[in-house]
Amino acid sequence: GLQNQTEDTVAAIARSCWHKSTPEHFVKTTQQRMMSAGGNVLLNDFTACSKLDLSAKLAALQVPTLILASQEDRLVKTAEINAMAQAIPKALLQIFHECGHFLHVERASVAAAALAGFLANAA
């Protein structure tokens, strides 16, 4: 779709990134920015992301690691996030609700508080 139906595909991806309650201007801005990159750039980006697998290296992370994720993220599944958290020895996983892939934007204050709390405890 990114090669042959770029605009429709980008619109669908942009909508999928955000929770259904997110104001439409966020979706439209995402769509505009993705369109400015072009279909081939996006295709290469999504292809690279889908092929990247660092799971074998996760156990080597020996530092406290905070993983923030969204239950409603349609780009990264909760099962993948749970597997990552299980593989990292000192991982702390926090799952958020009512937000999509961009939880740091949709729930910025909650995500910032989680990060601040994590850093305060790690110091």
Order of alpha helices (4+ residues) and beta strands (2+ residues): alpha-alpha-alpha-beta-alpha-beta-alpha-alpha
